[in-house]
Amino acid sequence: MSKVFRVPLPSARGGATTAPRAPQPAATPPRRGIVAGCLSPHPPHLIYAENPPQNEPRSTGGWETLRWAYERLRARIREVHKPDVLIVHAPHWITMVGHHVNCVPNPRGTSVEPIFPHLFRYHYDFHTDVELGEVIADEANGLGLVTRKLRDPRVRVDYATIGALHLVNPAWDIPVVSLSANNNPYFYSDASLEEMEVLGEATRRAVEATGRRAVLLASNSLSHLHWHEEPELPEDMEREHPYNNHQYRWDMKLLEAIRRGPTAPLRELIPEHIEATASETKAGSLTWMLAALGWPKVGGDVFGYGTIIGTGNAVVEWLPEGSQHG
């Protein structure tokens, strides 16, 4: 087929204009589906230390290593992943029967941390991706999980959900889907985590079916033995250190395996870590997230590790197969 080109016209200075540029290849459409999964612990101290306007208590700072790790993760989410939705599984939205999905369009209210109300009284107002939430619930039901769609606008959102979402996106300008933690795997460390793998598969199917670009947040700390008395100044970093060496060494064992990859061996290591450290991953959030990602063959990128009242916390990013960390 012949092509017609426009003849260059002389320029005002008597010369010819430059030849037309060759056609540029079409931009690659953005990847859909789950684009990243993050271990995003929720200790209220991190939000307290930031002094955001939504939180009533004021602090003098503290826990900078973890807060700087979150700053890096925020940049990755905003500049690289650019998700349509954040999906969070949190251990403190505890449901006695099955798994619940928040399908309230615009949750608003005040979330108070029951143990640290002097640190966390947070006013939230965000938007739910209701369509995606409903599809996750339908997929989970279809795979045999007892699942319910929460529609009561009076619900008070738990601090673990709020904490993880604020720490990765303090602007609150990305829609959300939040999932509950079933009572059984949270309270019994030897309970099977297989059900959380099924929930992860349901989440993946729903994200792909709706064409979303999603980032998953596993709102877990690691080792979870902690101090029962806090200093007069909560952000006194002189008092901040691991609960004991045993807990710290187990956190390092888990994080070394995470960094090394692949993730499949974590299926066995996570329950061992739970048994050794009373890890908050017993709620299943980490297992859910890794299963939804398909147990990546690559390691996770550990942005930072630190302790809060003795508990171990790490900010980690995993990418699906074929993606690269920046």
Backbone bond lengths (Angstrom), bond angles and torsions (degrees), N, CA, C in turn:
res aa  C-N    CA-C-N  psi(-1)  N-CA   C-N-CA  omega(-1)  CA-C   N-CA-C  phi
1 M - - - 1.466 - - 1.521 108.29 -
2 S 1.348 115.93 130.44 1.456 119.13 -179.10 1.510 110.44 -74.26
3 K 1.322 115.56 154.95 1.456 121.82 179.02 1.517 109.15 -121.44
4 V 1.294 118.46 143.49 1.463 123.43 -179.82 1.516 108.17 -107.55
5 F 1.332 116.59 125.78 1.462 121.27 178.10 1.522 108.72 -111.21
6 R 1.341 115.42 147.88 1.454 120.49 176.25 1.518 108.39 -82.42
7 V 1.345 116.88 129.25 1.458 121.30 179.86 1.514 109.67 -69.99
8 P 1.353 118.94 131.83 1.474 120.83 -179.94 1.529 110.41 -62.42
9 L 1.301 115.76 136.56 1.461 120.91 178.30 1.518 109.40 -90.76
10 P 1.361 116.63 150.06 1.465 118.87 176.70 1.522 110.50 -59.82
11 S 1.323 115.99 146.71 1.452 120.15 176.17 1.506 109.53 -81.64
12 A 1.303 117.01 171.18 1.463 122.29 -179.44 1.508 110.68 -61.96
13 R 1.344 118.68 -22.48 1.463 121.53 -178.90 1.512 111.95 -94.59
14 G 1.356 117.01 7.34 1.447 120.08 175.58 1.507 113.45 96.82
15 G 1.323 119.35 -11.11 1.457 120.30 -179.94 1.509 110.39 -92.34
16 A 1.324 113.05 174.86 1.458 118.49 178.49 1.526 109.98 -89.82
17 T 1.287 116.18 151.29 1.449 119.73 175.55 1.522 109.47 -73.97
18 T 1.297 117.17 163.50 1.459 120.66 179.40 1.512 109.59 -68.37
19 A 1.315 115.76 153.86 1.460 120.83 179.34 1.527 110.03 -64.42
20 P 1.298 117.09 151.63 1.461 119.06 179.75 1.530 111.38 -62.90
21 R 1.315 115.33 144.53 1.462 119.88 179.89 1.517 110.88 -69.89
22 A 1.320 114.54 147.50 1.455 119.72 178.28 1.522 109.17 -64.90
23 P 1.304 116.23 149.10 1.475 118.62 178.66 1.533 111.05 -56.92
24 Q 1.314 115.86 137.38 1.458 120.87 179.87 1.531 109.59 -88.06
25 P 1.337 115.91 141.42 1.468 117.65 178.32 1.522 110.73 -62.30
26 A 1.296 115.60 147.32 1.465 120.28 179.48 1.521 110.26 -63.28
27 A 1.320 115.68 142.29 1.460 119.97 -179.95 1.530 109.66 -64.52
28 T 1.338 114.84 140.52 1.464 119.83 177.45 1.522 109.52 -66.98
29 P 1.310 118.14 126.33 1.472 118.58 -179.88 1.519 110.46 -63.62
30 P 1.322 117.67 146.07 1.461 119.78 -178.32 1.523 110.82 -62.59
31 R 1.327 114.82 144.57 1.452 120.85 178.22 1.528 109.77 -63.16
32 R 1.320 116.41 137.71 1.450 121.10 174.75 1.522 108.60 -102.46
33 G 1.306 116.38 171.31 1.455 120.00 -178.99 1.518 111.14 95.70
34 I 1.318 115.17 -160.98 1.467 120.72 178.46 1.517 108.59 -80.49
35 V 1.328 117.37 118.11 1.464 121.13 -175.20 1.527 112.24 -100.60
36 A 1.322 117.94 -14.32 1.465 120.76 177.78 1.520 108.96 -167.99
37 G 1.322 114.76 154.97 1.455 121.69 171.43 1.517 108.44 -130.30
38 C 1.321 117.16 140.77 1.458 121.27 -173.06 1.518 110.81 -131.98
39 L 1.319 115.91 134.30 1.458 121.22 165.20 1.519 105.57 -82.34
40 S 1.322 116.40 114.61 1.466 120.52 -170.90 1.525 109.23 -132.98
41 P 1.335 117.27 84.86 1.469 120.73 -176.84 1.524 111.84 -63.89
42 H 1.336 115.20 155.69 1.459 120.49 -167.76 1.527 115.80 -117.45
43 P 1.351 122.27 15.82 1.471 118.92 -175.38 1.529 111.81 -49.19
44 P 1.328 117.54 131.67 1.467 120.44 -176.13 1.525 112.91 -62.67
45 H 1.323 117.00 -20.63 1.464 121.29 -179.28 1.531 111.86 -59.86
46 L 1.344 116.73 -32.26 1.465 119.54 -177.11 1.521 110.89 -68.32
47 I 1.322 117.04 -40.76 1.464 119.73 176.88 1.523 110.23 -71.13
48 Y 1.317 116.72 -42.48 1.469 121.04 175.35 1.529 110.86 -52.74
49 A 1.337 116.61 -44.03 1.470 120.63 -176.82 1.516 112.76 -68.39
50 E 1.346 117.38 -23.25 1.467 120.79 -178.63 1.527 113.16 -83.01
51 N 1.319 117.40 -21.81 1.470 121.73 -176.92 1.529 113.52 57.45
52 P 1.338 118.02 48.24 1.467 117.73 175.93 1.527 110.25 -70.07
53 P 1.314 117.92 155.42 1.469 119.53 -177.57 1.523 113.56 -63.68
54 Q 1.324 118.31 -23.88 1.468 119.97 -178.34 1.527 112.71 -73.12
55 N 1.336 117.42 -20.14 1.463 120.62 -175.64 1.523 109.68 -100.43
56 E 1.323 117.44 129.43 1.461 120.68 -174.90 1.537 113.62 -69.50
57 P 1.336 120.41 -48.44 1.470 119.26 -176.41 1.528 112.05 -65.21
58 R 1.333 115.94 151.72 1.463 122.86 179.30 1.519 109.36 -114.97
59 S 1.339 116.26 144.71 1.467 121.12 -178.11 1.522 110.53 -129.79
60 T 1.343 114.55 177.23 1.469 120.91 174.15 1.518 111.50 -109.45
61 G 1.345 117.56 14.68 1.458 120.71 178.05 1.520 111.99 108.02
62 G 1.337 116.06 -158.34 1.446 121.64 179.40 1.518 113.07 117.31
63 W 1.342 116.03 162.27 1.460 123.95 177.78 1.533 112.01 53.71
64 E 1.336 115.00 41.55 1.462 119.04 -173.51 1.526 113.33 -63.79
65 T 1.324 118.26 -35.09 1.462 119.30 -177.57 1.520 111.16 -57.35
66 L 1.320 116.54 -46.21 1.465 119.75 178.50 1.524 111.89 -70.79
67 R 1.320 117.07 -37.77 1.465 118.58 -179.49 1.526 111.14 -67.84
68 W 1.329 117.71 -36.08 1.456 120.37 175.46 1.531 110.90 -67.80
69 A 1.331 116.79 -35.41 1.466 119.84 175.53 1.527 110.26 -61.33
70 Y 1.322 116.18 -41.28 1.463 119.59 177.54 1.529 111.66 -66.35
71 E 1.314 117.71 -34.61 1.466 119.34 177.25 1.529 110.66 -60.42
72 R 1.330 116.09 -40.95 1.473 119.75 177.73 1.522 110.50 -65.10
73 L 1.334 116.83 -41.77 1.465 119.59 179.17 1.519 110.86 -64.74
74 R 1.322 117.56 -39.76 1.466 120.36 177.10 1.528 110.86 -57.32
75 A 1.315 116.46 -44.19 1.466 120.20 -179.72 1.525 110.76 -63.08
76 R 1.321 117.37 -40.50 1.460 120.79 177.96 1.535 110.48 -62.21
77 I 1.310 116.98 -43.98 1.460 120.24 -177.96 1.518 110.72 -65.66
78 R 1.330 116.54 -43.58 1.468 119.79 -175.76 1.530 112.52 -77.11
79 E 1.327 117.78 -39.44 1.465 120.47 -171.54 1.523 113.81 -96.36
80 V 1.319 117.56 -25.73 1.467 120.87 -175.48 1.528 111.19 -110.69
81 H 1.315 117.39 -56.06 1.458 120.13 -172.90 1.525 112.96 -77.05
82 K 1.318 117.49 -38.94 1.465 122.97 176.68 1.537 111.78 45.94
83 P 1.332 117.30 59.85 1.460 119.31 -174.15 1.519 113.80 -75.62
84 D 1.332 114.36 155.96 1.463 121.44 170.22 1.522 110.82 -80.68
85 V 1.347 116.07 -24.20 1.453 120.28 -172.51 1.529 109.66 -155.52
86 L 1.331 115.43 148.03 1.463 122.92 170.93 1.522 107.09 -109.30
87 I 1.336 116.64 128.87 1.462 121.37 179.04 1.524 107.57 -114.40
88 V 1.327 117.09 122.44 1.459 121.06 -173.47 1.520 110.11 -122.74
89 H 1.338 115.14 135.93 1.462 122.19 171.12 1.522 106.81 -113.64
90 A 1.343 116.63 123.66 1.466 120.27 -171.67 1.529 110.95 -126.42
91 P 1.345 117.67 140.07 1.467 121.05 -175.10 1.509 115.60 -76.36
92 H 1.327 119.57 -11.40 1.455 120.20 -176.04 1.524 113.86 -104.85
93 W 1.327 117.32 5.01 1.459 120.06 162.89 1.525 104.90 -96.52
94 I 1.311 116.34 86.87 1.455 122.30 -171.98 1.524 109.26 -94.39
95 T 1.328 116.71 124.50 1.458 121.85 176.35 1.523 108.91 -113.99
96 M 1.295 115.86 134.34 1.460 121.03 -173.97 1.520 112.51 -73.97
97 V 1.323 116.98 -31.14 1.460 121.19 -179.64 1.521 108.76 -126.51
98 G 1.297 117.20 113.79 1.452 121.69 172.84 1.517 115.14 69.43
99 H 1.326 114.08 -162.81 1.462 123.27 -174.01 1.528 108.78 -113.85
100 H 1.328 116.42 135.89 1.461 121.01 179.28 1.529 109.30 -115.60
101 V 1.324 115.26 147.84 1.466 122.65 177.97 1.522 107.30 -120.90
102 N 1.322 116.94 126.25 1.461 120.92 -179.98 1.533 109.01 -73.14
103 C 1.332 116.32 113.44 1.463 122.04 178.12 1.526 111.61 -114.76
104 V 1.332 117.05 24.23 1.463 121.94 174.70 1.528 107.88 -79.10
105 P 1.334 119.61 124.60 1.469 120.61 -173.10 1.524 114.89 -60.00
106 N 1.342 117.49 -41.07 1.464 119.99 -174.41 1.533 110.44 -140.18
107 P 1.335 117.66 78.03 1.464 119.13 178.35 1.523 110.97 -63.83
108 R 1.324 115.36 133.07 1.467 121.57 178.59 1.516 108.95 -142.38
109 G 1.334 115.73 144.24 1.458 118.99 178.42 1.504 111.84 158.69
110 T 1.317 115.61 -160.07 1.460 122.18 179.03 1.517 108.49 -122.49
111 S 1.317 115.84 126.98 1.462 122.11 177.67 1.523 108.23 -104.19
112 V 1.334 116.34 127.61 1.459 121.84 -177.98 1.523 109.20 -120.49
113 E 1.323 116.68 130.31 1.460 120.84 176.21 1.524 108.03 -77.40
114 P 1.339 119.18 119.92 1.467 119.30 -170.94 1.523 114.93 -67.36
115 I 1.333 117.82 -27.35 1.466 120.16 179.65 1.524 111.05 -89.05
116 F 1.325 116.64 -30.52 1.468 121.30 -178.10 1.537 110.85 -124.29
117 P 1.324 118.36 57.95 1.466 119.25 179.01 1.526 112.65 -65.54
118 H 1.343 116.74 -19.50 1.467 119.65 177.82 1.529 111.51 -78.80
119 L 1.348 116.74 -7.64 1.461 120.85 178.26 1.526 112.53 -110.50
120 F 1.322 117.43 -28.87 1.465 119.47 -169.66 1.523 110.28 -136.99
121 R 1.322 115.69 101.29 1.468 124.41 169.36 1.530 104.61 -134.23
122 Y 1.329 114.83 93.31 1.460 121.77 -164.02 1.530 110.60 -113.11
123 H 1.336 115.92 128.53 1.463 122.70 179.09 1.536 108.89 -93.53
124 Y 1.317 116.40 114.92 1.470 120.78 -174.96 1.527 110.51 -114.02
125 D 1.331 113.84 154.58 1.463 121.94 -179.87 1.522 105.81 -162.82
126 F 1.342 117.18 100.81 1.460 119.25 -175.33 1.521 110.01 -141.04
127 H 1.322 116.61 174.69 1.456 122.25 -176.32 1.526 110.45 -116.66
128 T 1.315 114.76 138.69 1.460 122.64 -179.88 1.522 110.05 -98.48
129 D 1.330 116.27 139.86 1.459 121.19 169.52 1.533 106.28 -81.51
130 V 1.330 115.66 85.31 1.462 121.05 -172.49 1.523 110.95 -63.44
131 E 1.319 117.36 -41.09 1.472 119.87 -179.20 1.526 110.51 -57.42
132 L 1.330 116.93 -48.96 1.456 120.29 -179.55 1.526 110.80 -64.78
133 G 1.338 116.91 -42.37 1.455 119.59 179.04 1.517 112.05 -57.32
134 E 1.332 116.46 -42.57 1.458 120.09 179.97 1.522 111.24 -65.57
135 V 1.318 117.22 -38.30 1.468 119.90 -179.94 1.526 110.67 -69.31
136 I 1.340 117.60 -38.65 1.469 119.45 175.68 1.523 110.05 -58.50
137 A 1.332 117.06 -46.25 1.466 120.78 179.45 1.531 111.19 -61.70
138 D 1.323 117.23 -42.11 1.460 120.43 179.80 1.527 111.05 -65.27
139 E 1.329 116.59 -42.79 1.465 119.73 179.22 1.524 110.67 -64.33
140 A 1.326 116.87 -41.25 1.462 120.13 -179.98 1.531 110.93 -64.29
141 N 1.333 115.95 -43.38 1.460 119.24 175.63 1.524 111.38 -60.18
142 G 1.312 116.15 -40.52 1.457 120.56 -179.96 1.518 113.32 -64.79
143 L 1.337 116.21 -26.22 1.462 120.89 177.91 1.521 112.39 -91.62
144 G 1.327 116.42 7.49 1.457 119.94 173.35 1.511 116.00 96.72
145 L 1.334 118.81 6.14 1.458 121.05 178.23 1.529 110.28 -88.47
146 V 1.323 116.22 141.75 1.464 120.37 172.16 1.526 107.25 -74.21
147 T 1.319 116.24 115.35 1.466 120.86 -172.27 1.524 109.46 -138.36
148 R 1.338 115.68 141.82 1.460 121.08 179.54 1.529 110.35 -131.18
149 K 1.330 115.44 151.96 1.464 121.93 176.64 1.524 108.28 -101.24
150 L 1.311 116.42 115.25 1.466 120.85 179.47 1.519 109.18 -79.31
151 R 1.340 116.65 124.64 1.463 121.04 -178.26 1.523 112.84 -126.15
152 D 1.324 117.93 3.71 1.469 121.55 -176.88 1.530 109.53 -77.97
153 P 1.336 119.10 112.73 1.467 121.02 -177.03 1.523 113.11 -67.85
154 R 1.328 117.79 -10.84 1.466 120.76 179.78 1.521 112.50 -83.17
155 V 1.322 118.08 -1.21 1.463 120.90 -176.90 1.528 110.79 -59.00
156 R 1.324 116.34 138.44 1.468 120.65 173.21 1.519 107.81 -100.02
157 V 1.311 117.00 118.54 1.461 121.62 -174.82 1.527 109.50 -73.81
158 D 1.316 116.39 134.12 1.461 122.38 -175.82 1.523 111.46 -68.78
159 Y 1.333 115.45 158.42 1.463 120.44 -174.57 1.517 112.55 -71.77
160 A 1.357 119.27 -25.32 1.468 120.09 178.84 1.521 110.87 -69.24
161 T 1.337 116.40 -38.70 1.463 120.10 175.04 1.521 110.56 -65.77
162 I 1.330 116.63 -49.54 1.466 120.84 -179.85 1.522 110.74 -61.61
163 G 1.332 117.11 -43.70 1.457 120.56 -177.27 1.510 112.73 -60.06
164 A 1.334 117.43 -49.37 1.465 120.10 -179.32 1.525 111.27 -63.50
165 L 1.342 116.79 -42.37 1.461 119.42 -178.15 1.523 111.88 -66.71
166 H 1.335 117.39 -41.75 1.462 119.08 177.94 1.524 111.13 -62.88
167 L 1.318 116.93 -43.60 1.460 120.36 -172.91 1.521 112.69 -68.29
168 V 1.336 118.40 -25.87 1.467 119.09 176.17 1.515 112.35 -95.56
169 N 1.343 117.75 -19.86 1.466 119.89 -176.51 1.520 110.52 -153.21
170 P 1.337 117.18 73.94 1.469 119.64 -177.32 1.523 113.90 -63.85
171 A 1.330 118.17 -15.66 1.464 120.44 176.51 1.529 111.80 -75.76
172 W 1.314 118.42 -18.66 1.461 122.88 179.10 1.529 112.06 55.00
173 D 1.320 117.50 38.09 1.460 121.01 -177.35 1.530 112.35 -107.49
174 I 1.324 117.62 14.54 1.462 122.48 176.39 1.526 107.74 -119.09
175 P 1.320 118.60 128.98 1.475 120.00 178.16 1.529 112.11 -58.64
176 V 1.321 114.48 160.32 1.463 121.85 -168.88 1.522 109.90 -131.06
177 V 1.336 116.26 149.15 1.463 122.51 160.25 1.521 106.53 -128.31
178 S 1.342 117.73 128.85 1.465 120.47 179.75 1.519 110.18 -117.84
179 L 1.340 114.81 140.22 1.462 123.00 -176.67 1.518 109.68 -118.30
180 S 1.327 115.69 146.21 1.462 120.23 -179.31 1.521 111.41 -86.24
181 A 1.340 114.98 165.63 1.460 122.49 173.63 1.523 108.16 -103.93
182 N 1.321 116.78 119.64 1.454 120.34 177.58 1.516 110.14 -63.34
183 N 1.313 117.59 140.36 1.457 123.84 -174.98 1.525 113.28 -54.10
184 N 1.333 116.74 -43.42 1.463 119.63 -171.13 1.529 113.59 -60.53
185 P 1.355 119.97 -55.09 1.464 117.63 -178.41 1.516 113.42 -68.25
186 Y 1.343 118.15 -19.27 1.454 118.42 179.31 1.524 111.19 -73.99
187 F 1.323 117.64 -42.18 1.447 119.69 -172.18 1.529 114.23 -90.87
188 Y 1.313 117.77 -20.15 1.464 119.24 -176.48 1.521 109.12 -116.73
189 S 1.337 115.90 109.13 1.461 119.84 -172.84 1.516 112.80 -68.10
190 D 1.357 118.28 -20.36 1.450 119.57 179.61 1.530 112.36 -95.13
191 A 1.336 116.58 7.69 1.465 119.90 178.28 1.526 109.73 -68.89
192 S 1.321 115.18 149.86 1.460 119.94 179.43 1.519 110.63 -67.48
193 L 1.327 115.47 139.80 1.457 120.29 176.26 1.529 111.03 -97.39
194 E 1.325 116.04 8.00 1.463 119.22 -177.39 1.532 111.51 -60.76
195 E 1.333 117.20 -35.12 1.458 119.59 -179.96 1.519 111.52 -62.69
196 M 1.338 116.55 -32.13 1.458 119.62 178.65 1.524 111.49 -70.24
197 E 1.332 116.15 -27.98 1.461 118.82 174.33 1.531 110.43 -67.60
198 V 1.317 116.55 -37.54 1.460 120.23 177.36 1.535 110.05 -64.91
199 L 1.334 116.98 -41.38 1.461 120.34 177.46 1.528 110.57 -63.45
200 G 1.333 116.45 -36.85 1.460 119.77 175.76 1.509 112.37 -63.32
201 E 1.330 117.28 -41.80 1.460 120.98 177.35 1.520 110.79 -63.67
202 A 1.333 117.11 -41.08 1.464 120.70 177.77 1.521 110.86 -62.15
203 T 1.334 116.19 -40.21 1.462 120.42 179.52 1.522 110.74 -63.76
204 R 1.331 116.22 -45.27 1.470 119.62 179.31 1.528 111.18 -60.37
205 R 1.315 116.50 -45.86 1.465 119.95 -178.94 1.531 110.99 -61.09
206 A 1.324 116.23 -41.29 1.460 119.91 -178.44 1.525 111.39 -66.74
207 V 1.323 116.52 -42.22 1.467 119.94 179.13 1.528 110.21 -61.28
208 E 1.324 116.69 -44.01 1.456 120.05 -179.23 1.523 111.54 -69.13
209 A 1.345 116.96 -38.87 1.465 119.99 -179.07 1.521 112.31 -65.13
210 T 1.323 116.89 -32.89 1.463 120.48 -178.56 1.523 112.64 -92.84
211 G 1.324 117.67 -3.67 1.461 120.87 178.21 1.509 114.11 70.32
212 R 1.321 117.85 23.42 1.457 120.96 -179.07 1.532 110.82 -79.11
213 R 1.311 113.54 160.02 1.470 122.89 170.39 1.528 105.25 -111.85
214 A 1.341 117.05 107.48 1.457 120.78 -165.45 1.519 112.39 -121.79
215 V 1.329 115.58 145.41 1.461 123.86 167.93 1.522 107.23 -113.69
216 L 1.341 116.64 131.07 1.462 122.22 179.72 1.518 110.13 -98.73
217 L 1.334 115.95 141.23 1.457 122.58 179.86 1.519 109.36 -122.09
218 A 1.339 116.55 117.57 1.456 122.33 173.40 1.521 107.37 -96.70
219 S 1.320 116.56 105.56 1.468 121.78 -170.54 1.535 110.67 -87.57
220 N 1.332 115.69 68.41 1.467 121.43 -177.86 1.517 112.41 -123.79
221 S 1.331 116.17 141.58 1.457 120.56 159.22 1.530 107.94 -82.14
222 L 1.326 116.90 175.35 1.465 121.82 175.57 1.528 107.93 -98.87
223 S 1.350 118.52 -115.10 1.466 119.61 179.96 1.523 109.06 -55.55
224 H 1.349 115.86 142.01 1.463 116.72 -167.15 1.522 114.44 -133.05
225 L 1.311 118.49 16.60 1.458 118.96 166.48 1.520 107.55 -76.57
226 H 1.336 117.80 141.09 1.461 118.63 -172.86 1.514 110.71 -148.88
227 W 1.329 114.83 166.69 1.461 122.06 179.91 1.523 110.09 -68.81
228 H 1.310 116.43 151.61 1.466 121.38 178.56 1.524 112.40 -105.28
229 E 1.303 116.58 -2.85 1.462 121.81 174.26 1.522 108.23 -132.58
230 E 1.319 116.01 137.27 1.453 119.22 179.05 1.524 109.79 -109.17
231 P 1.322 117.29 157.15 1.461 119.58 179.01 1.521 111.67 -66.48
232 E 1.313 116.23 164.14 1.459 120.85 179.58 1.519 110.59 -57.30
233 L 1.336 116.58 -39.74 1.461 121.80 173.25 1.536 106.84 -101.41
234 P 1.331 119.63 107.87 1.465 120.57 -174.08 1.523 113.61 -56.15
235 E 1.337 117.15 -32.27 1.468 120.34 -177.68 1.518 112.78 -90.69
236 D 1.321 118.75 22.21 1.463 122.67 176.71 1.532 108.39 -73.87
237 M 1.327 116.85 102.26 1.458 121.32 -175.07 1.528 113.06 -72.18
238 E 1.300 118.11 -12.39 1.458 120.80 174.71 1.533 110.61 -62.66
239 R 1.328 116.51 -27.03 1.459 121.69 -177.07 1.529 112.71 -94.35
240 E 1.314 117.28 0.18 1.456 120.14 -173.27 1.524 111.19 -96.68
241 H 1.332 116.57 117.35 1.467 122.23 177.47 1.520 108.18 -164.28
242 P 1.349 118.67 166.92 1.467 120.25 -179.41 1.524 111.84 -57.55
243 Y 1.320 115.50 151.08 1.456 120.91 179.89 1.524 110.22 -58.47
244 N 1.320 117.13 -44.22 1.463 121.96 171.98 1.521 108.82 -161.42
245 N 1.301 116.60 171.15 1.463 120.76 -176.21 1.523 111.66 -67.20
246 H 1.338 116.37 -34.51 1.465 120.05 178.50 1.523 110.52 -58.22
247 Q 1.335 116.95 -47.42 1.467 120.71 179.50 1.532 110.76 -62.87
248 Y 1.312 116.20 -43.73 1.467 120.45 -178.39 1.523 110.90 -62.69
249 R 1.351 117.12 -45.65 1.460 120.00 -176.85 1.536 111.18 -63.68
250 W 1.342 116.75 -37.39 1.450 119.09 177.41 1.525 111.86 -67.77
251 D 1.327 117.33 -37.73 1.467 119.57 174.63 1.526 110.37 -60.30
252 M 1.329 116.34 -41.87 1.458 119.56 179.99 1.531 111.09 -66.77
253 K 1.324 117.20 -37.26 1.463 120.25 177.21 1.520 110.51 -61.07
254 L 1.330 116.35 -44.43 1.461 119.83 178.87 1.523 111.16 -66.10
255 L 1.333 117.51 -44.53 1.464 120.27 -177.62 1.523 112.38 -68.59
256 E 1.315 117.06 -33.43 1.467 119.20 175.74 1.526 110.49 -63.41
257 A 1.339 116.74 -40.98 1.461 120.08 176.95 1.524 111.05 -66.49
258 I 1.325 117.01 -38.18 1.464 121.12 177.34 1.523 110.76 -62.21
259 R 1.312 117.02 -45.43 1.469 120.85 -178.56 1.526 111.64 -67.18
260 R 1.315 115.88 -35.82 1.467 120.49 -175.20 1.526 110.79 -74.01
261 G 1.336 117.17 -41.12 1.446 120.84 -175.13 1.530 110.31 67.71
262 P 1.321 119.20 169.50 1.466 126.80 -7.76 1.522 111.25 -70.51
263 T 1.327 116.05 178.68 1.460 118.65 -175.17 1.522 113.65 -87.86
264 A 1.333 118.89 -15.19 1.469 120.18 -176.65 1.527 113.44 -54.18
265 P 1.353 120.30 -40.36 1.469 119.10 178.29 1.530 113.88 -62.60
266 L 1.331 117.75 -16.97 1.459 120.10 178.48 1.528 111.45 -66.87
267 R 1.328 117.48 -20.58 1.463 119.97 175.89 1.527 110.75 -55.82
268 E 1.321 116.63 -37.69 1.464 121.17 179.22 1.522 111.40 -88.99
269 L 1.328 116.79 -35.36 1.459 120.32 -173.86 1.526 112.24 -74.53
270 I 1.321 118.52 -35.79 1.467 120.66 -179.59 1.528 111.56 -58.76
271 P 1.347 120.51 -48.46 1.469 119.07 176.58 1.528 113.45 -61.71
272 E 1.330 117.76 -35.38 1.465 120.50 176.91 1.524 110.65 -64.97
273 H 1.327 116.21 -41.80 1.455 121.53 178.39 1.532 110.45 -64.51
274 I 1.335 117.20 -39.91 1.471 121.13 177.31 1.522 109.80 -59.35
275 E 1.318 116.58 -48.09 1.456 120.94 -177.43 1.516 111.60 -63.50
276 A 1.331 117.68 -35.38 1.466 121.77 -175.84 1.518 113.46 -81.99
277 T 1.345 117.91 -24.20 1.465 119.70 -168.94 1.520 114.21 -131.53
278 A 1.344 119.12 4.65 1.468 121.29 -172.89 1.525 110.71 54.30
279 S 1.325 115.58 37.40 1.465 121.17 -173.47 1.516 112.60 -58.35
280 E 1.324 115.46 143.58 1.459 120.89 178.18 1.523 111.84 -70.20
281 T 1.335 117.33 -10.19 1.466 119.80 175.39 1.524 111.96 -66.60
282 K 1.340 118.11 -6.43 1.465 120.66 173.96 1.520 111.32 -62.45
283 A 1.332 117.92 -19.44 1.460 120.94 175.42 1.518 112.09 -70.48
284 G 1.334 117.50 -14.15 1.455 121.21 174.55 1.502 116.84 91.45
285 S 1.328 118.32 -0.25 1.466 119.79 -176.00 1.523 112.15 -61.99
286 L 1.325 117.47 -43.69 1.466 120.69 -178.37 1.523 110.24 -66.19
287 T 1.335 117.55 -42.63 1.461 120.69 179.04 1.521 110.80 -63.69
288 W 1.344 117.03 -43.13 1.477 121.35 176.36 1.519 111.38 -55.54
289 M 1.329 116.38 -47.91 1.450 120.28 -175.26 1.529 111.76 -66.45
290 L 1.350 117.35 -45.03 1.466 120.28 -179.21 1.524 110.85 -66.07
291 A 1.332 117.12 -37.51 1.464 119.86 177.30 1.517 111.16 -64.72
292 A 1.338 117.31 -41.05 1.463 120.68 178.73 1.521 111.03 -62.47
293 L 1.332 116.80 -32.97 1.464 121.55 177.30 1.527 112.37 -78.51
294 G 1.343 117.27 -6.80 1.455 120.63 -178.28 1.512 113.80 81.53
295 W 1.356 117.29 26.84 1.478 121.92 -178.42 1.528 109.89 49.01
296 P 1.331 117.36 73.59 1.469 121.83 -175.13 1.524 112.86 -53.16
297 K 1.321 115.10 146.98 1.469 121.27 177.89 1.521 112.05 -81.84
298 V 1.326 116.18 -7.96 1.465 120.87 179.50 1.519 109.24 -102.21
299 G 1.326 115.76 159.49 1.456 120.79 179.07 1.515 112.34 -76.68
300 G 1.313 115.13 168.43 1.455 121.14 175.07 1.516 110.66 -91.12
301 D 1.304 116.51 154.57 1.466 122.92 178.17 1.530 107.97 -96.04
302 V 1.335 116.66 108.86 1.459 121.30 -178.52 1.526 108.39 -83.65
303 F 1.322 117.39 110.28 1.455 122.07 -178.25 1.529 111.70 -79.19
304 G 1.337 116.93 -28.85 1.460 118.64 -179.47 1.514 110.92 -179.57
305 Y 1.330 115.84 155.91 1.462 123.32 176.91 1.522 107.92 -135.73
306 G 1.321 115.54 142.42 1.457 119.74 176.95 1.513 110.10 -165.16
307 T 1.319 115.98 166.28 1.452 120.33 179.01 1.525 110.64 -106.67
308 I 1.346 114.42 151.30 1.463 122.30 174.84 1.519 106.50 -137.23
309 I 1.315 116.67 119.75 1.464 125.15 -170.90 1.525 111.49 45.98
310 G 1.317 116.64 33.05 1.454 122.32 177.53 1.508 114.67 96.20
311 T 1.335 119.30 -17.80 1.461 121.50 -179.62 1.523 110.46 -78.00
312 G 1.347 116.23 148.97 1.453 120.65 178.26 1.518 111.33 -89.52
313 N 1.337 116.36 136.82 1.459 121.39 -178.21 1.516 109.86 -138.47
314 A 1.333 116.41 135.94 1.462 121.24 178.98 1.516 109.44 -134.56
315 V 1.320 116.28 141.13 1.458 123.02 173.21 1.525 106.33 -103.85
316 V 1.332 116.40 117.57 1.465 121.88 -172.35 1.522 109.63 -134.94
317 E 1.332 115.44 144.51 1.461 120.96 176.40 1.525 109.59 -122.14
318 W 1.351 115.58 133.85 1.452 122.04 170.58 1.514 108.54 -117.32
319 L 1.325 115.87 147.28 1.458 121.94 176.41 1.519 110.08 -117.41
320 P 1.326 118.18 153.83 1.473 120.36 175.29 1.519 110.52 -67.33
321 E 1.330 116.48 167.72 1.447 121.26 177.36 1.537 110.50 -57.66
322 G 1.323 115.03 139.95 1.461 119.85 178.54 1.504 115.03 89.77
323 S 1.357 118.15 -5.60 1.454 121.96 177.81 1.516 109.29 -102.28
324 Q 1.315 116.63 161.40 1.457 121.42 179.78 1.523 110.22 -128.57
325 H 1.335 114.80 142.79 1.462 119.95 175.78 1.528 109.64 -71.41
326 G 1.333 116.21 144.79 1.460 121.41 178.17 1.493 111.37 -87.41
